[in-house]
Amino acid sequence: MYVKYGNEYADICHISGLTEEENAVRSHVDDMYKAVLDAGWDGEWFLRAYDAESRKVGSHECEDGQIYIEPQGFCVMAGIGVKEGLAQKAMDSVEKILDTKYGIMILQPAYRSYHLELGEVSSYPPGYKENAGIFCHNNPWVSIAETVIDDKNRAFETYKKICPAYLEEISEIHRTEPYVYSQMIAGKDAASFGEAKNSWLTGTAAWTFTSISQYILGVRASFEGLTIDPCLPDSIKNLTITRKFRDAVYNITISNEKHERVSSLIVNGSEISGNTVPYNKDTKVYNVTVNI
């Protein structure tokens, strides 16, 4: 989070003319980026933390809790390890070790005994809550991370696994309301694998909306205007979106034929470079055609 939102704060400083502050922030962000790679990379995935005794948490050196979902999602969301090839390795590890047919588990292997230095995470039965349950709140972080490395089909697959609209056929397993997200779904170590718990009690809906609208559909606000950068699966060929932004209406048509990122962006009949529709206070309707 420090790297991702530190960079965004530096961007705000840049457009505000706060050059000295911007340079200082970017320097601190660079230091954190290097620290994560130096002390936070475990060989195939990112570490979760170090405990009070400086012992690794979420490492292949641990007996249980060797890999956690949170650092994989957020580090890759922030772009850490992308150019070094480590982000792809981390996402591959998530798919290989944490992924299930009902969603991505928070950690593996589940803790089998209580760890005083870790506390609550090791207090639940294996497969439930923070102890290797499928914690829905952080599944969208992985979905967003997969768009960062251009894994279009995986991003949408991850989104669908916990989305209520796609769970009707397994409602007898899921067992919570079919129109709302739940806090967690029992993981593979649980007696009731796939059964959801604590519906409504979650921040999942907000994060999932961010994932699907801003990263998979790729429509998000930027300082310069409205950025349109879809990361669509092969199964979605065409779609239309209406977005209201800064007192204007954007009618967006997306054609997904080449299965790449944006190859052309046509705004009110004229092709523009890049993937951001520049803001113009005098324009109230934007008709946008996106080819990817």
HUNOR-V378302 format. One record per backbone hydrogen bond with DSSP energy under -1.0 kcal/mol. NH is the residue of the N-H (numbers start at 1). CO is the residue of the C=O. E is the energy in kcal/mol with one decimal. If there is no record, write none. Layout:
NH&CO&E / NH&CO&E
//
This chain:
5&1&-2.7 / 6&2&-1.4 / 7&3&-2.0 / 8&4&-1.4 / 9&5&-2.1 / 10&6&-2.2 / 11&7&-1.9 / 12&8&-1.8 / 13&9&-2.4 / 14&10&-2.1 / 15&11&-2.2 / 16&12&-1.3 / 17&14&-1.2 / 18&13&-2.7 / 19&17&-1.5 / 22&18&-2.7 / 23&19&-2.6 / 24&20&-2.0 / 25&21&-2.6 / 26&22&-2.7 / 27&23&-1.8 / 28&24&-2.1 / 29&25&-2.6 / 30&26&-2.4 / 31&27&-2.0 / 32&28&-2.2 / 33&29&-2.7 / 34&30&-2.2 / 35&31&-2.2 / 36&32&-2.6 / 37&33&-1.9 / 38&34&-2.6 / 39&35&-3.1 / 40&36&-1.9 / 42&45&-3.1 / 47&40&-3.1 / 48&57&-2.2 / 49&57&-1.8 / 51&55&-2.8 / 54&51&-2.3 / 57&49&-2.8 / 62&59&-1.8 / 65&109&-2.7 / 67&108&-2.2 / 69&106&-2.5 / 73&69&-2.3 / 74&70&-2.7 / 75&71&-1.9 / 76&72&-1.6 / 77&73&-2.4 / 78&74&-1.9 / 79&76&-1.4 / 80&75&-2.4 / 82&79&-1.4 / 85&82&-1.2 / 86&81&-1.4 / 87&81&-2.1 / 89&85&-1.1 / 90&86&-2.5 / 91&87&-2.3 / 92&88&-2.3 / 93&89&-2.1 / 94&90&-2.0 / 95&91&-2.2 / 96&92&-2.3 / 97&93&-2.8 / 98&94&-1.5 / 99&94&-1.8 / 100&103&-1.1 / 103&100&-1.0 / 105&98&-2.6 / 106&133&-2.9 / 108&67&-1.6 / 118&115&-1.3 / 119&115&-2.9 / 122&119&-1.8 / 123&120&-2.3 / 127&131&-2.6 / 128&125&-2.0 / 131&128&-1.9 / 132&130&-1.4 / 133&129&-1.6 / 134&185&-3.3 / 135&133&-1.2 / 136&183&-1.4 / 138&135&-1.1 / 142&138&-1.0 / 143&139&-1.9 / 144&140&-2.7 / 145&141&-2.4 / 146&142&-2.4 / 147&143&-1.1 / 148&144&-1.5 / 149&145&-1.3 / 150&147&-1.2 / 151&146&-3.2 / 152&150&-1.5 / 155&151&-2.2 / 156&152&-1.7 / 157&153&-2.2 / 158&154&-2.7 / 159&155&-1.7 / 160&156&-2.4 / 161&157&-1.6 / 166&163&-2.1 / 167&164&-1.7 / 170&167&-1.4 / 171&168&-1.5 / 173&170&-1.5 / 174&170&-2.9 / 175&171&-2.3 / 180&177&-1.0 / 183&198&-1.7 / 184&197&-1.5 / 185&134&-1.9 / 186&195&-2.8 / 187&127&-3.0 / 190&187&-1.7 / 194&186&-2.3 / 195&192&-2.4 / 196&174&-2.5 / 197&184&-2.9 / 200&181&-2.3 / 202&200&-1.9 / 207&203&-1.7 / 208&204&-3.2 / 209&205&-2.4 / 210&206&-1.9 / 211&207&-2.4 / 212&208&-2.9 / 213&209&-2.5 / 214&210&-1.9 / 215&211&-1.1 / 216&211&-2.3 / 217&212&-2.7 / 219&213&-2.3 / 220&227&-2.4 / 222&225&-2.3 / 226&277&-1.8 / 227&220&-2.5 / 228&275&-3.4 / 229&218&-2.9 / 231&216&-2.8 / 236&233&-1.4 / 239&254&-1.8 / 241&252&-2.7 / 243&250&-2.4 / 245&248&-2.5 / 249&284&-2.7 / 250&243&-2.9 / 251&286&-3.2 / 252&241&-3.4 / 253&288&-2.9 / 254&239&-3.0 / 255&290&-2.9 / 256&237&-4.1 / 260&292&-3.5 / 263&291&-3.2 / 264&291&-1.6 / 266&289&-2.8 / 267&270&-3.1 / 268&287&-2.9 / 270&267&-1.9 / 272&265&-2.9 / 277&226&-3.1 / 279&224&-2.3 / 283&280&-1.9 / 286&249&-3.1 / 288&251&-2.9 / 289&266&-2.7 / 290&253&-3.2 / 291&264&-2.4 / 292&255&-2.7
//
